[in-house]
Amino acid sequence: MGASALSSPAIGGGHGKPTNAKEAATQFEGMLIGEMLRSVHDSNSGSLDGDEDSDSESDTTYSMAADQFAQLMAKQGGFGVAKLLTQGLASREASGANEKSGDAKSGDAHLGELHPDKPNPL
């Protein structure tokens, strides 16, 4: 396999720099699913063939397969985490746009949300 094939997003797990929030959320969900798969694999005390020895080659192969499966699953909707994140970001953008159009101090509109003495509205 050539170096160009390994550097492509499809082979490398899709961890290239995202160009928008939807891509970033999908990559995040893919990484989350991949970590879940690796956690299950790592917690498995035995193997299917009864060989208890785990070599680095099979672990690497599993890790690559888990990354591919996780990214594919995320692109197909996954658990819905990416959708929830993009919907939340879109609603925050919309509310921010509404505040800017109706508030002269729109630059300070979100500071109250982050103030430690006030409860988070989310």
Backbone as JSON Lines, residues from 0, in Angstrom:
{"i":0,"aa":"M","n":[0.85,-1.18,0.0],"ca":[0.0,0.0,0.0],"c":[0.89,1.23,0.0]}
{"i":1,"aa":"G","n":[0.62,2.17,-0.89],"ca":[1.45,3.35,-1.02],"c":[1.18,4.38,0.06]}
{"i":2,"aa":"A","n":[2.1,5.33,0.17],"ca":[1.96,6.37,1.19],"c":[0.74,7.24,0.93]}
{"i":3,"aa":"S","n":[0.41,7.45,-0.36],"ca":[-0.76,8.3,-0.64],"c":[-2.05,7.63,-0.19]}
{"i":4,"aa":"A","n":[-2.11,6.31,-0.26],"ca":[-3.31,5.6,0.19],"c":[-3.46,5.72,1.71]}
{"i":5,"aa":"L","n":[-2.34,5.68,2.43],"ca":[-2.41,5.78,3.88],"c":[-2.77,7.17,4.35]}
{"i":6,"aa":"S","n":[-2.46,8.19,3.56],"ca":[-2.74,9.55,3.99],"c":[-4.14,10.02,3.63]}
{"i":7,"aa":"S","n":[-4.88,9.21,2.85],"ca":[-6.23,9.63,2.48],"c":[-7.16,9.55,3.68]}
{"i":8,"aa":"P","n":[-8.18,10.41,3.75],"ca":[-9.08,10.4,4.89],"c":[-9.8,9.07,5.08]}
{"i":9,"aa":"A","n":[-10.1,8.37,3.98],"ca":[-10.82,7.11,4.11],"c":[-9.97,6.06,4.8]}
{"i":10,"aa":"I","n":[-8.68,6.04,4.51],"ca":[-7.8,5.05,5.13],"c":[-7.34,5.52,6.49]}
{"i":11,"aa":"G","n":[-7.08,6.79,6.64],"ca":[-6.54,7.32,7.89],"c":[-7.58,7.56,8.96]}
{"i":12,"aa":"G","n":[-8.8,7.13,8.75],"ca":[-9.82,7.29,9.78],"c":[-10.61,8.57,9.64]}
{"i":13,"aa":"G","n":[-10.35,9.36,8.58],"ca":[-11.11,10.58,8.38],"c":[-10.77,11.68,9.36]}
{"i":14,"aa":"H","n":[-9.52,11.68,9.85],"ca":[-9.14,12.65,10.87],"c":[-8.51,13.9,10.25]}
{"i":15,"aa":"G","n":[-8.76,14.18,8.96],"ca":[-8.26,15.4,8.35],"c":[-8.97,16.6,8.97]}
{"i":16,"aa":"K","n":[-8.48,17.77,8.65],"ca":[-9.07,18.99,9.21],"c":[-10.47,19.2,8.63]}
{"i":17,"aa":"P","n":[-11.48,19.28,9.49],"ca":[-12.85,19.47,8.99],"c":[-13.03,20.88,8.43]}
{"i":18,"aa":"T","n":[-13.91,20.99,7.44],"ca":[-14.15,22.3,6.83],"c":[-15.4,22.98,7.37]}
{"i":19,"aa":"N","n":[-16.22,22.25,8.12],"ca":[-17.41,22.86,8.7],"c":[-17.8,22.1,9.98]}
{"i":20,"aa":"A","n":[-18.79,22.61,10.67],"ca":[-19.21,22.03,11.95],"c":[-19.76,20.63,11.78]}
{"i":21,"aa":"K","n":[-20.46,20.37,10.7],"ca":[-21.03,19.04,10.48],"c":[-19.93,18.0,10.33]}
{"i":22,"aa":"E","n":[-18.89,18.32,9.56],"ca":[-17.77,17.4,9.4],"c":[-17.05,17.18,10.73]}
{"i":23,"aa":"A","n":[-16.86,18.25,11.49],"ca":[-16.19,18.13,12.79],"c":[-17.01,17.25,13.73]}
{"i":24,"aa":"A","n":[-18.32,17.43,13.74],"ca":[-19.17,16.63,14.62],"c":[-19.17,15.17,14.19]}
{"i":25,"aa":"T","n":[-19.17,14.91,12.88],"ca":[-19.13,13.54,12.38],"c":[-17.81,12.88,12.73]}
{"i":26,"aa":"Q","n":[-16.7,13.62,12.59],"ca":[-15.4,13.07,12.97],"c":[-15.35,12.79,14.47]}
{"i":27,"aa":"F","n":[-15.9,13.68,15.25],"ca":[-15.94,13.47,16.7],"c":[-16.72,12.21,17.04]}
{"i":28,"aa":"E","n":[-17.89,12.04,16.42],"ca":[-18.69,10.84,16.69],"c":[-17.93,9.59,16.25]}
{"i":29,"aa":"G","n":[-17.24,9.67,15.12],"ca":[-16.44,8.53,14.67],"c":[-15.35,8.17,15.65]}
{"i":30,"aa":"M","n":[-14.69,9.19,16.21],"ca":[-13.64,8.93,17.2],"c":[-14.26,8.34,18.47]}
{"i":31,"aa":"L","n":[-15.41,8.81,18.86],"ca":[-16.1,8.28,20.04],"c":[-16.47,6.81,19.84]}
{"i":32,"aa":"I","n":[-17.02,6.48,18.69],"ca":[-17.38,5.1,18.39],"c":[-16.13,4.23,18.34]}
{"i":33,"aa":"G","n":[-15.06,4.74,17.73],"ca":[-13.81,4.0,17.66],"c":[-13.25,3.69,19.04]}
{"i":34,"aa":"E","n":[-13.31,4.67,19.93],"ca":[-12.82,4.44,21.3],"c":[-13.69,3.41,22.03]}
{"i":35,"aa":"M","n":[-14.99,3.44,21.77],"ca":[-15.87,2.44,22.38],"c":[-15.52,1.04,21.88]}
{"i":36,"aa":"L","n":[-15.28,0.91,20.57],"ca":[-14.92,-0.38,20.01],"c":[-13.59,-0.88,20.58]}
{"i":37,"aa":"R","n":[-12.6,0.01,20.68],"ca":[-11.3,-0.38,21.24],"c":[-11.43,-0.78,22.71]}
{"i":38,"aa":"S","n":[-12.27,-0.07,23.43],"ca":[-12.47,-0.39,24.84],"c":[-13.05,-1.79,25.01]}
{"i":39,"aa":"V","n":[-14.03,-2.11,24.2],"ca":[-14.63,-3.44,24.25],"c":[-13.59,-4.49,23.87]}
{"i":40,"aa":"H","n":[-12.82,-4.21,22.84],"ca":[-11.79,-5.16,22.4],"c":[-10.73,-5.36,23.47]}
{"i":41,"aa":"D","n":[-10.3,-4.27,24.09],"ca":[-9.27,-4.35,25.12],"c":[-9.75,-5.07,26.37]}
{"i":42,"aa":"S","n":[-11.04,-4.95,26.67],"ca":[-11.56,-5.59,27.88],"c":[-11.85,-7.07,27.67]}
{"i":43,"aa":"N","n":[-11.83,-7.51,26.42],"ca":[-12.07,-8.92,26.12],"c":[-10.89,-9.72,26.63]}
{"i":44,"aa":"S","n":[-11.14,-10.63,27.57],"ca":[-10.04,-11.37,28.21],"c":[-9.49,-12.49,27.34]}
{"i":45,"aa":"G","n":[-10.23,-12.97,26.39],"ca":[-9.75,-14.06,25.54],"c":[-10.05,-13.78,24.09]}
{"i":46,"aa":"S","n":[-9.53,-14.61,23.23],"ca":[-9.8,-14.44,21.81],"c":[-10.7,-15.56,21.32]}
{"i":47,"aa":"L","n":[-11.22,-15.41,20.14],"ca":[-12.14,-16.4,19.6],"c":[-11.47,-17.73,19.33]}
{"i":48,"aa":"D","n":[-10.18,-17.71,18.97],"ca":[-9.5,-18.96,18.66],"c":[-8.85,-19.58,19.89]}
{"i":49,"aa":"G","n":[-9.01,-18.99,21.05],"ca":[-8.47,-19.55,22.28],"c":[-7.03,-19.17,22.55]}
{"i":50,"aa":"D","n":[-6.41,-18.47,21.64],"ca":[-5.03,-18.04,21.82],"c":[-5.03,-16.77,22.66]}
{"i":51,"aa":"E","n":[-4.53,-16.85,23.84],"ca":[-4.54,-15.72,24.78],"c":[-3.49,-14.67,24.43]}
{"i":52,"aa":"D","n":[-2.48,-15.03,23.63],"ca":[-1.41,-14.1,23.29],"c":[-1.93,-13.09,22.27]}
{"i":53,"aa":"S","n":[-1.68,-11.83,22.55],"ca":[-2.08,-10.77,21.64],"c":[-0.82,-10.13,21.08]}
{"i":54,"aa":"D","n":[-0.69,-10.14,19.78],"ca":[0.5,-9.51,19.2],"c":[0.16,-8.13,18.67]}
{"i":55,"aa":"S","n":[1.18,-7.34,18.49],"ca":[0.97,-5.95,18.09],"c":[0.42,-5.86,16.68]}
{"i":56,"aa":"E","n":[0.72,-6.82,15.83],"ca":[0.23,-6.77,14.45],"c":[-1.29,-6.92,14.41]}
{"i":57,"aa":"S","n":[-1.83,-7.86,15.17],"ca":[-3.29,-8.03,15.18],"c":[-3.97,-6.85,15.88]}
{"i":58,"aa":"D","n":[-3.32,-6.29,16.9],"ca":[-3.88,-5.11,17.56],"c":[-3.92,-3.92,16.61]}
{"i":59,"aa":"T","n":[-2.87,-3.75,15.82],"ca":[-2.82,-2.66,14.84],"c":[-3.89,-2.86,13.77]}
{"i":60,"aa":"T","n":[-4.02,-4.08,13.3],"ca":[-5.03,-4.39,12.29],"c":[-6.43,-4.13,12.85]}
{"i":61,"aa":"Y","n":[-6.67,-4.56,14.07],"ca":[-7.98,-4.32,14.68],"c":[-8.23,-2.82,14.83]}
{"i":62,"aa":"S","n":[-7.22,-2.09,15.26],"ca":[-7.38,-0.66,15.47],"c":[-7.73,0.05,14.16]}
{"i":63,"aa":"M","n":[-7.04,-0.33,13.08],"ca":[-7.34,0.28,11.78],"c":[-8.76,-0.07,11.33]}
{"i":64,"aa":"A","n":[-9.15,-1.33,11.52],"ca":[-10.51,-1.75,11.15],"c":[-11.55,-1.03,12.0]}
{"i":65,"aa":"A","n":[-11.27,-0.88,13.28],"ca":[-12.2,-0.19,14.17],"c":[-12.36,1.27,13.75]}
{"i":66,"aa":"D","n":[-11.26,1.93,13.38],"ca":[-11.33,3.32,12.92],"c":[-12.18,3.43,11.66]}
{"i":67,"aa":"Q","n":[-11.95,2.52,10.71],"ca":[-12.72,2.55,9.46],"c":[-14.2,2.33,9.73]}
{"i":68,"aa":"F","n":[-14.5,1.32,10.52],"ca":[-15.9,1.01,10.84],"c":[-16.55,2.17,11.57]}
{"i":69,"aa":"A","n":[-15.83,2.76,12.51],"ca":[-16.37,3.86,13.31],"c":[-16.67,5.07,12.43]}
{"i":70,"aa":"Q","n":[-15.75,5.42,11.53],"ca":[-15.98,6.57,10.66],"c":[-17.14,6.3,9.7]}
{"i":71,"aa":"L","n":[-17.2,5.08,9.16],"ca":[-18.3,4.73,8.27],"c":[-19.63,4.79,9.02]}
{"i":72,"aa":"M","n":[-19.64,4.26,10.22],"ca":[-20.86,4.28,11.03],"c":[-21.28,5.72,11.33]}
{"i":73,"aa":"A","n":[-20.33,6.57,11.67],"ca":[-20.64,7.97,11.97],"c":[-21.19,8.68,10.73]}
{"i":74,"aa":"K","n":[-20.6,8.41,9.56],"ca":[-21.09,9.04,8.32],"c":[-22.5,8.61,7.98]}
{"i":75,"aa":"Q","n":[-22.89,7.41,8.44],"ca":[-24.24,6.9,8.17],"c":[-25.23,7.31,9.26]}
{"i":76,"aa":"G","n":[-24.8,8.1,10.22],"ca":[-25.7,8.57,11.27],"c":[-25.3,8.12,12.65]}
{"i":77,"aa":"G","n":[-24.56,7.02,12.74],"ca":[-24.04,6.55,14.01],"c":[-25.1,6.47,15.1]}
{"i":78,"aa":"F","n":[-24.77,7.02,16.24],"ca":[-25.69,7.06,17.38],"c":[-26.49,8.36,17.42]}
{"i":79,"aa":"G","n":[-26.24,9.24,16.47],"ca":[-26.96,10.51,16.42],"c":[-26.26,11.65,17.15]}
{"i":80,"aa":"V","n":[-25.04,11.41,17.62],"ca":[-24.31,12.44,18.36],"c":[-23.98,13.62,17.45]}
{"i":81,"aa":"A","n":[-23.49,13.34,16.25],"ca":[-23.14,14.42,15.32],"c":[-24.36,15.26,14.97]}
{"i":82,"aa":"K","n":[-25.49,14.61,14.78],"ca":[-26.73,15.34,14.45],"c":[-27.12,16.26,15.6]}
{"i":83,"aa":"L","n":[-27.04,15.75,16.83],"ca":[-27.39,16.57,17.99],"c":[-26.44,17.76,18.13]}
{"i":84,"aa":"L","n":[-25.15,17.51,17.9],"ca":[-24.17,18.6,18.01],"c":[-24.43,19.68,16.97]}
{"i":85,"aa":"T","n":[-24.66,19.28,15.71],"ca":[-24.88,20.29,14.67],"c":[-26.2,21.02,14.88]}
{"i":86,"aa":"Q","n":[-27.22,20.33,15.38],"ca":[-28.49,21.01,15.67],"c":[-28.3,22.01,16.81]}
{"i":87,"aa":"G","n":[-27.54,21.63,17.83],"ca":[-27.28,22.54,18.94],"c":[-26.49,23.75,18.51]}
{"i":88,"aa":"L","n":[-25.48,23.53,17.66],"ca":[-24.7,24.67,17.16],"c":[-25.56,25.57,16.28]}
{"i":89,"aa":"A","n":[-26.4,24.97,15.46],"ca":[-27.27,25.77,14.59],"c":[-28.24,26.62,15.4]}
{"i":90,"aa":"S","n":[-28.8,26.04,16.45],"ca":[-29.75,26.8,17.27],"c":[-29.04,27.92,18.03]}
{"i":91,"aa":"R","n":[-27.8,27.67,18.46],"ca":[-27.02,28.73,19.14],"c":[-26.68,29.85,18.17]}
{"i":92,"aa":"E","n":[-26.34,29.47,16.92],"ca":[-26.06,30.5,15.91],"c":[-27.3,31.33,15.64]}
{"i":93,"aa":"A","n":[-28.45,30.66,15.53],"ca":[-29.7,31.36,15.26],"c":[-30.05,32.29,16.41]}
{"i":94,"aa":"S","n":[-29.88,31.84,17.64],"ca":[-30.21,32.7,18.77],"c":[-29.2,33.84,18.87]}
{"i":95,"aa":"G","n":[-27.96,33.58,18.5],"ca":[-26.95,34.64,18.49],"c":[-27.26,35.69,17.43]}
{"i":96,"aa":"A","n":[-27.75,35.25,16.27],"ca":[-28.12,36.18,15.21],"c":[-29.31,37.02,15.64]}
{"i":97,"aa":"N","n":[-30.26,36.4,16.33],"ca":[-31.43,37.14,16.81],"c":[-31.03,38.18,17.85]}
{"i":98,"aa":"E","n":[-30.1,37.81,18.72],"ca":[-29.65,38.75,19.74],"c":[-28.9,39.91,19.11]}
{"i":99,"aa":"K","n":[-28.1,39.64,18.09],"ca":[-27.34,40.71,17.43],"c":[-28.26,41.69,16.74]}
{"i":100,"aa":"S","n":[-29.33,41.19,16.16],"ca":[-30.23,42.08,15.46],"c":[-31.1,42.9,16.41]}
{"i":101,"aa":"G","n":[-31.3,42.43,17.64],"ca":[-32.19,43.13,18.55],"c":[-31.51,43.76,19.74]}
{"i":102,"aa":"D","n":[-30.2,43.64,19.87],"ca":[-29.5,44.11,21.07],"c":[-28.3,44.95,20.65]}
{"i":103,"aa":"A","n":[-28.21,46.15,21.17],"ca":[-27.08,47.02,20.83],"c":[-25.79,46.49,21.42]}
{"i":104,"aa":"K","n":[-25.88,45.76,22.54],"ca":[-24.69,45.2,23.17],"c":[-24.57,43.72,22.83]}
{"i":105,"aa":"S","n":[-24.74,43.37,21.55],"ca":[-24.74,41.96,21.18],"c":[-23.41,41.29,21.42]}
{"i":106,"aa":"G","n":[-22.32,42.03,21.46],"ca":[-21.03,41.42,21.71],"c":[-20.94,40.82,23.09]}
{"i":107,"aa":"D","n":[-21.71,41.33,24.05],"ca":[-21.69,40.81,25.41],"c":[-22.85,39.85,25.68]}
{"i":108,"aa":"A","n":[-23.65,39.53,24.67],"ca":[-24.85,38.73,24.89],"c":[-24.56,37.34,25.41]}
{"i":109,"aa":"H","n":[-23.47,36.73,24.99],"ca":[-23.17,35.36,25.4],"c":[-22.29,35.31,26.64]}
{"i":110,"aa":"L","n":[-21.79,36.43,27.11],"ca":[-20.93,36.41,28.29],"c":[-21.68,35.97,29.53]}
{"i":111,"aa":"G","n":[-22.96,36.31,29.62],"ca":[-23.76,35.9,30.77],"c":[-23.94,34.39,30.84]}
{"i":112,"aa":"E","n":[-23.95,33.74,29.68],"ca":[-24.09,32.28,29.65],"c":[-22.88,31.59,30.28]}
{"i":113,"aa":"L","n":[-21.72,32.24,30.2],"ca":[-20.5,31.62,30.67],"c":[-20.09,32.11,32.05]}
{"i":114,"aa":"H","n":[-20.87,33.01,32.63],"ca":[-20.53,33.56,33.93],"c":[-20.71,32.48,34.98]}
{"i":115,"aa":"P","n":[-19.72,32.3,35.87],"ca":[-19.78,31.21,36.84],"c":[-20.88,31.36,37.88]}
{"i":116,"aa":"D","n":[-21.39,32.57,38.11],"ca":[-22.44,32.76,39.12],"c":[-23.84,32.55,38.57]}
{"i":117,"aa":"K","n":[-23.97,32.43,37.26],"ca":[-25.27,32.24,36.65],"c":[-25.39,30.8,36.14]}
{"i":118,"aa":"P","n":[-26.56,30.2,36.24],"ca":[-26.73,28.83,35.73],"c":[-26.64,28.81,34.21]}
{"i":119,"aa":"N","n":[-26.13,27.72,33.69],"ca":[-26.04,27.54,32.24],"c":[-27.44,27.32,31.68]}
{"i":120,"aa":"P","n":[-27.89,28.1,30.69],"ca":[-29.25,27.95,30.17],"c":[-29.46,26.66,29.41]}
{"i":121,"aa":"L","n":[-28.38,25.95,29.08],"ca":[-28.53,24.71,28.34],"c":[-28.73,23.64,29.33]}
